[in-house]
Amino acid sequence: MIAPLIDNLWSFNSWITLGSFAMALICFTSAWVGEYNTYLILFCVLWMNVTSAVQDVAVDAYAISLLKPADLGKGSTLQVVGYKVGALFGGGILSWLSAYCSWEWLFTLWGSFYTVILIISSININNRTCLQNEATKATSLENQGIKGHQLCSSTSVTNDNTSGKLSPLQYIRTTITTVDFSWLMFCVMTYKLGEQGVVSMLPLYLIDQRVPQEQVGVIVGIFGQLFSIAGSTLGGWIVSLHYANRSWVIEVLIWTSYARLVPLLSLWLLSLTQFTKSGIAIIECFIQLSGGIITTATFTLMMQSSQDSLPGTKATHCAVLATSEVLGKLLMISLSGILVDITGYQHFFGLCFLLALSFLPVLKYGLAFARKKSS
């Protein structure tokens, strides 16, 4: 809902700065409110989620406007890996600190972190503005026509909407009519269904198999996340080998999706035969490794599609695709527990394998379309 506003109002830099300021203010307010004022804390948490959503859309749109097509693989790698490292820090280190520090101190620490980010962001924006002004002055002395071209280019880095505000109907029409948008939206909704089902239920499966909770945390929370980060980094390197060519990115997705079937099938067979903790740990690591590669490649496709959208709609285009991805994951997470209660772990893992297998025809259709478009 906020994406059209980001496309039309202010620059992407301004939205990022505003988001950092708002998040710092909310964190400091939460520290002052205290942990016993439940309704005020919930109100602050609500605005934290709204602010983080604004930052997500603004950062994505800024990266899409700034990066060249050949750099999208590297950009998506930094985005995905940065998100996972941040989640590991926020979910792991802060949870560990909560055993030794009060919530007031943690909110103050987090607010200070956002304050530092705000200062760094403001300095970078000022430096970039000065450089752009100097370049504009130098260019105006040489050629007045080139000056106008460069001013338009510098504006496109922050906000590419030069055609004025669009109506909601125009936003919907321009987003849907982007080349292969419908296929990509279906792709991002389904590419993680099987994997997400396994990842969401594997910790409970280990606990039900009498594996101690601290060992489950090590297997899933540490080893799994490390392999996921390694997979995302490796995926970015592989995608960039052919300058993030669209057909190449889809080929990477196809071959990695084939590889992902091996640990998913192994987990299914292991659940039907004899449970081994070491086997489950290895399977979890390989699921996360292949999943990291697939995530980076998919985000590269999303950024490519958003770059092809009309000026002034890039933030909206990217937000629609990202929302579709979240809805697909949320649907599987919501249904996983119910399906396990009905069918049991063994049949559920088999279903997840079949869901991952059914994703391959979707990719092959997209590859054929991409090759036809490039020929």
RALIN-V803897 format. One record per residue. N is the residue number from 0. SS is DSSP state (helix for helix, strand for strand, loop for the rest). D_LAST is the distance of its C-alpha to the last C-alpha in Angstrom with 2 decimals. Layout:
# RALIN-V803897
n=[N N]
ss=[SS SS]
d_last=[D_LAST D_LAST]
This chain:
# RALIN-V803897
n=[0 1 2 3 4 5 6 7 8 9 10 11 12 13 14 15 16 17 18 19 20 21 22 23 24 25 26 27 28 29 30 31 32 33 34 35 36 37 38 39 40 41 42 43 44 45 46 47 48 49 50 51 52 53 54 55 56 57 58 59 60 61 62 63 64 65 66 67 68 69 70 71 72 73 74 75 76 77 78 79 80 81 82 83 84 85 86 87 88 89 90 91 92 93 94 95 96 97 98 99 100 101 102 103 104 105 106 107 108 109 110 111 112 113 114 115 116 117 118 119 120 121 122 123 124 125 126 127 128 129 130 131 132 133 134 135 136 137 138 139 140 141 142 143 144 145 146 147 148 149 150 151 152 153 154 155 156 157 158 159 160 161 162 163 164 165 166 167 168 169 170 171 172 173 174 175 176 177 178 179 180 181 182 183 184 185 186 187 188 189 190 191 192 193 194 195 196 197 198 199 200 201 202 203 204 205 206 207 208 209 210 211 212 213 214 215 216 217 218 219 220 221 222 223 224 225 226 227 228 229 230 231 232 233 234 235 236 237 238 239 240 241 242 243 244 245 246 247 248 249 250 251 252 253 254 255 256 257 258 259 260 261 262 263 264 265 266 267 268 269 270 271 272 273 274 275 276 277 278 279 280 281 282 283 284 285 286 287 288 289 290 291 292 293 294 295 296 297 298 299 300 301 302 303 304 305 306 307 308 309 310 311 312 313 314 315 316 317 318 319 320 321 322 323 324 325 326 327 328 329 330 331 332 333 334 335 336 337 338 339 340 341 342 343 344 345 346 347 348 349 350 351 352 353 354 355 356 357 358 359 360 361 362 363 364 365 366 367 368 369 370 371 372 373 374]
ss=[loop loop helix helix helix helix helix helix loop loop loop helix helix helix helix helix helix helix helix helix helix helix helix helix helix helix helix helix helix helix helix helix helix loop loop loop loop helix helix helix helix helix helix helix helix helix helix helix helix helix helix helix helix helix helix helix helix helix helix helix helix helix helix helix helix helix loop loop helix helix helix helix helix helix helix helix helix helix helix helix helix helix helix helix helix helix helix helix helix helix helix helix helix helix helix helix helix loop loop loop loop loop helix helix helix helix helix helix helix helix helix helix helix helix helix helix helix helix helix helix helix helix helix helix helix helix helix helix helix helix helix helix helix helix helix helix helix helix helix helix helix helix loop helix helix helix helix helix helix helix helix helix helix helix helix helix helix helix loop loop loop loop loop loop loop loop loop helix helix helix helix helix helix helix helix helix loop loop loop loop helix helix helix helix helix helix helix helix helix helix loop loop helix helix helix helix helix helix helix helix helix helix helix helix helix helix helix helix loop loop loop loop helix helix helix helix helix helix helix helix helix helix helix helix helix helix helix helix helix helix helix helix helix helix helix helix helix helix helix helix helix helix loop loop loop helix helix helix helix helix helix helix helix helix helix helix helix helix helix helix helix helix helix helix helix helix helix helix helix helix helix helix loop loop loop loop helix helix helix helix helix helix helix helix helix helix helix helix helix helix helix helix helix helix helix helix helix helix helix helix helix helix helix helix helix helix helix loop loop loop loop loop loop helix helix helix helix helix helix helix helix helix helix helix helix helix helix helix helix helix helix helix helix helix helix helix helix helix helix helix helix helix helix loop helix helix helix helix helix helix helix helix helix helix helix helix helix helix helix helix helix helix helix helix helix helix helix helix helix helix helix helix helix helix loop]
d_last=[36.92 37.38 33.73 33.90 37.09 35.52 32.70 35.34 38.49 39.08 36.67 35.04 37.49 40.38 39.38 39.14 42.54 44.05 42.87 44.47 47.66 47.83 47.31 50.04 52.36 51.82 52.50 55.67 56.75 56.27 58.42 61.10 61.04 61.81 60.84 63.52 62.28 59.84 58.68 58.11 56.15 53.96 53.46 52.40 49.99 48.44 47.84 46.51 43.76 43.05 42.99 40.73 38.26 38.33 37.77 34.83 32.99 33.99 33.00 29.55 28.96 30.38 28.17 24.99 26.18 27.34 24.70 21.67 18.33 18.98 22.45 21.73 22.30 25.66 26.52 26.02 28.07 30.90 30.85 31.00 33.43 35.55 35.84 36.92 39.38 40.78 41.19 42.87 45.15 45.97 46.42 48.05 50.00 51.19 52.25 54.16 55.79 56.84 59.39 61.11 60.49 61.07 58.33 59.67 59.13 55.60 54.62 56.19 54.25 50.95 51.82 52.64 49.26 47.50 49.88 48.81 45.12 46.02 47.80 44.98 42.41 44.72 45.24 41.53 40.98 43.93 42.78 39.28 40.90 43.19 40.42 38.45 41.66 42.40 38.95 39.32 42.77 41.71 38.82 41.07 43.33 40.62 38.55 39.05 35.57 33.95 36.34 34.98 31.40 32.48 34.58 31.65 29.59 32.53 32.97 29.41 30.17 32.89 32.08 29.20 30.78 31.69 31.66 34.72 35.36 33.29 34.96 34.45 32.71 30.23 29.56 28.90 26.67 24.53 24.24 23.38 20.82 18.68 15.16 15.67 19.22 20.98 19.15 19.81 23.40 24.05 22.61 24.94 27.81 27.63 26.36 29.94 32.05 33.18 33.53 35.32 37.74 38.75 39.05 41.16 43.56 43.86 46.59 48.68 48.20 49.51 52.45 53.28 53.36 56.05 54.04 55.74 54.00 54.01 52.15 49.63 49.11 48.56 46.07 44.01 44.76 44.74 42.98 40.37 39.58 39.55 37.02 34.93 34.97 34.19 31.20 29.83 30.38 28.77 25.77 25.28 25.47 22.97 20.41 20.94 20.36 16.68 17.48 16.87 13.09 12.39 11.06 14.00 16.41 15.84 16.31 19.48 20.60 20.27 22.23 24.75 25.28 26.14 28.53 30.05 31.14 33.56 35.92 35.73 36.73 39.36 40.88 41.10 42.82 45.05 46.23 47.17 49.12 50.82 50.17 50.00 49.70 48.08 45.47 44.60 44.39 41.92 39.80 39.85 38.71 35.72 34.74 34.88 33.01 30.01 30.30 30.22 26.93 25.40 26.91 25.53 21.95 22.32 23.85 21.00 18.61 21.30 21.57 17.86 18.07 21.33 20.04 17.57 20.66 22.76 25.52 28.69 27.24 25.89 29.10 29.18 25.58 26.25 29.67 28.46 26.11 28.93 31.41 29.37 29.34 33.09 33.85 32.17 34.22 37.33 37.14 37.08 39.84 41.96 41.70 42.07 45.83 46.43 44.38 46.25 49.57 48.71 47.05 48.09 46.11 45.21 43.55 41.91 40.27 39.08 37.56 35.77 34.31 33.05 31.53 29.62 28.52 27.36 24.97 22.67 21.23 20.38 18.34 16.56 15.62 14.28 12.25 10.67 10.03 8.65 6.11 5.29 5.60 3.81 0.00]
